[in-house]
């Protein structure tokens, strides 16, 4: 499969955000209601920021900003591509580092962090070399696994649900609200993935469904993401109470707390789903990196591009993981400026180039 359908694209984007949910919460998670309100406001802002990318995708459906600008101005196209490539390597660095850190912190204290990373990288390279349709299918299965995990965990915790844990007291409402908005926006790197992957989205009518435009896809994703996260944060709060504000990993704490008369803990199920989601997220970044490298250096082989795209961020992450310095980065948010630039600013510039006439990359090769 050379392209992905709407369900697969949404699953890829959700896996990116769910990884952040399963891995960590920001430190400013103190008042659940304010945090949930900030998340809703941030999602609206994300919808506004992604508008230029949506407009670009509606008009130039055979191209992303890199390929389109490259057909008009080779030098500027390479600059665009390097910016996206730098971001995907940067995001891969954080993904690998978070995986190595939390694998050691929660599961494998006696296994060197380098071994956890060494197991992750070959799997991610293998999946990242596949066609985007196969990666999309894997993302659908991973997303389904996460939903199943959530349902099972909540089912085993409902007996301990106490609504009075959902307290509303907060002294610095404005400050906490702003920090919540910013924290959620910094977790929206999936918007960049959306802007870059749109040429791989199959817009032809799908069996049993109507054709979905890029606008419909991103609105469905943002709505599904908001509803899912709001529900999870609500249940985390009312089940484990104030402990959710001090633990490094609220969702994992809920998984560890949940139990039934037959199953005492769900750590193994969490680990299984989390590893698959990590592989999917990293594989998507590797796939995007190989696309960038093919624009800059068309002669590069697919395997070499995939290997370089994985090894460079892995080496950088190990530089912080091995001496146990990842604590300095574990709660750091992504750059909001980079998300805005790659999701909104560069697509606008690319649209200006599109207005100059000529053919898109897809049209030139058709």
N, C-alpha and C positions, 0 to 999 in steps of 0.2 A: 504494500500500500504506500503510494507516494505522497498521499495527502491524508489529512485527518478530518473527521466530521466534527460537528459542534459539540457533541457529548464528550469526545476525546479531548478536544481543546479545553473545554471547561474543566475536565478532570485533571489535565496537566496543570492548569492554573490553581485549582483547589489543592493539589498535592503540594505545590510550592508554599501556600499559606498554612496548610495543615502541619507541615514540617516545623514551622515556627511555633505553632501552638503546642506540638508535642515535645518540642525541645526546650523552650523557655518562655517565660513571661518577663516583661520589663519590670524594673524595680519599683516603678511608680504605681503598681497595681495595689491600691490600698482601699479604695471605695468602689465596690462593684457596680453600683448604679451609675456613678459618674464615669467609670471606665467604659461601661456599656453605652452610655450617651456619647462619650467621645468617639467610640468606635463607629457609631451611626453617623456622626458628623463627618468623621474622616472618610467614611465610605462615600458620602455625597461628594466630598472634595476629590476623591479618587475618580469618581464619574466625570467630574468637570475636567480634571487634568488629562484624562485619557481621550477626551473629545477630539483633539487634533489627530491622534493616531487612528481613531475610528473614521474620521473624515478621509484621512489619507488612504486607509484600507478600502473604503467604499469606492474611491476613485481609481486607485492604482492597485487592483487586486492581484496583479502578477508580480508585484515588487514590494520590498520593504524599503525604508529610507536609504539604506546603504546601496542596494542594487540600482535604484532609480537615479540617485545622484551620480553614481559611477558611470552611468550611460551619458550623462551631461558633462561632467567634469571629473576626470579620472583622479586628479589630486585631491579634490574635496571629497570624492567618494571614498578614497582610502582613509582620509581623516575621520569621516563618519564611521567607517567600518572599525577603525582602531578604537574609537570611543565605545562602540558596542562590545567589541572584543575585550577591551579592558574591563568593562562592567561584568561580563559573564565570567571572566577569570577571577575577578574580585568576589563575585557571588559564590563561585565554586570554592574559593579559599575559605569563606565563612561556613559553607555547608560541610566541607570536609573537616574543618576544625571543630565545629559543633558536634559532629558525629563522633570524632575521636575523643572529645572531652566527656560527653555524656555516656558514651559506651564504657569508658573507664570509671566514671563517677558512680554509675548506677549498676553496672552489670559485670564488668571484667576487671576488678581491681588488681588481679594478679597477672593480667595480660598486658604487655607493653603497648602503649598507644600506637606505636609504629606498626604493630601487627594488625590492629583494627583498621588503620588506614590502608595497609597493604592488602587487606581482604576486600575493602570497598572499591578501590580504584579499578582493578581488573573487571569487576562486575559492571561498574558504571561505563567503562570503555566499551565493553561488549554490547551493552544495551544502547549506548550512544551511537554506535556504528550502524545500528539497524535503521530501517526506514522509519520515518516519522509516524506512519500509521501503526507500526508495531509498538513504538514507544507510547503512542496514544492509547492503545488497547491495554498496555501494562498499567498506565495511569488509571484507567477505568477500574481495573481489578484492585489496584492499590486503594483507590477512593472507596470502593465498595467494602474492602477490608476494614478501613477506618470507620465507616458508618456502622458496620457489624460490631466492631470493638466498642464503639460508643454506646450502642444499644445494650450490649451485654453488661458493660460496666455500670451504666445507669440502672439497669434492672437489678443488679446486685447491691445497689446502694440506696434504693428508694425507701427502705425501711428506716434509714437514718436521716431522712430529709427533714430539716427544720427551717421553716421560713423566717424565723426570727434571726437567723444568721445573716439574712439579707438586710443589714442595717444601712441607714442613710446618713449617719452623722459624718460630717467632714468640715473642718475649720477653713481650709483654703480651697474653696470650691473652684474658683477660676483657675488657680494654678494647677490643680489636679486635672481639671477638664482639659486644659491646654496640653499638659503632658500626655494625657491619654490620646488626644487627637494626633499629636506628633508621633507617639509611639506606634500607633496603628498605621499611620501613613508610611513610616519607615519600614514597615513589614510588607509593603505593597509592591515589592520588586516584580511580582507576577505581571504587572502592567507592562513592564519592559519586554518580558517574554511574549506577551500578547502582540505588542507592536512589531516585534521582529518575526514572529512565526506566521503572521497572517497570509503570506504567499503560499504556505503549506496547508491552508484551510480550504477544504473542498466546499464550494458554495453551490454546487449543483444540488438539485432536489434529492433528499435522502428518502429511502423507502419508508413509507408510512408516516413521513413528516413533511412539513413545509420547509422550503429553503429558508435558512436563517442568515440574516445579514450580520456583518461584524458588530453592528450596534446592538442587535438582539443578544448576540453571544456574550458580549461584555456586560450587558445589563443583567442577564441571567446569572452570570458568574458573581457579580458584585452582590446581587440579592441573595443568592444561595450562600455565599461566604458570610454575609452579615447575619442571616438567620441562624446558620450553623454555629458560628462563634458566640453569638449572643446566648443561645440556648446552653451551650457547653459552659460558658462562664457563669451563667445563672445557676446551673446544677452544681458546678464546682463549689460555688459560694454557699449554697444552702445545705450542702452535704458535709463539707469539711470545715466550713466556717472561717474564722479569722486565720486559721493556719494557711489558707490559700494565699494570704498576703505576705507571708514570711518565707514560705518554701521557695526554693529555686525553680521547682517544676510542679506547678499545681495540677496539671493534667495527669502526670505520672503518679503524683500523690493520691489522686482520686482512684486511679487504676489499682494502686497498691492497697488502698483502703477497701475497695469493693470486694465482696465475697458472697458466696452462697453456702448452703449446707454441704455441697459436694466439692466446690472449688474454693480454696482459701484465698488465692491471689491470681491476678491476671497478668503478672509481669512478663511471662513468656509470650503471651499473645500480643502484648504491647510491643515487645522487642521485634517480633516477627513482622508486624504491620509497619513499624517505624523504619526498619531496615529497608523494606521494599519501597516505601515512600522516599527514603533518602536516595536510593539508587535511581529512582525515577527522576527526582529533582536534579541530581547531578548529571544524569544522562542527558536530560534536556539541555542543560548548560553546555555540556560537551558537544552536543549536536549543533547548537547555535554557534559555538566557537569554530567548529569545522566549516560552517557556512561562511563565517567571517574570513577565515584563513583562505578559503577557496576564492573569495573576491580579491583579496590582496595578492595571493600567490596561487594562481589557478593550477600550477603544475604539482602542487603538494598532494600526496596520496591521502586517501581518507583515513587510513589507519594511523599514519604519521601525525596528521592533524589532530585526531582524537587523542593519541598518546600524549602529545605536547600539551593539549588543552587540559589534560588531567594531571600530568606529572608536575607541571609548574605550580599550580595552586596547592597540590599535595605537599610538595617540598616546602613551600612557604608556610603552610599550616603546621607541618611537623617542626619547623624552626621555633614555633611558639608552643607546640604541644609537649615536646620532649622535655624541655626545661620547666614545664608546668607554669607557663606564663599566659595560658589561654584565659585565665580568670579575668585578665584585664580587658578581654574582648567579648566575653561570653554574653554580656547583656547589652553590648553596643548595638545601636540601631543602624540600619543602612542609611546612606546619605540621601536625604529628601531632595537635595538639589540635583543629584544625579538622576533620581527617578523622574523629576520634572523635566530635566533636560532631554533625557532619552525617550520619554513618553510624549512630551508636548512640543518642546522647542525644535528638536531635529525634524520631526514630521512636518512642522510648519515650514521650515526652511526647504525641506524636500518638496512640499506642495508648490512653493514658489518656483522651483526648478521645473516641476511638472507643467506649470503654466506657460513655460517658454516654448512648449511644443515639442515635437520629436516623438519618438516611440519609447515605450517602456521596454525593459529587458525581455519580458515575456512576449511582447508583440514583435520584437526584432527577431526572435528565434522561432516564431510561429510560421 
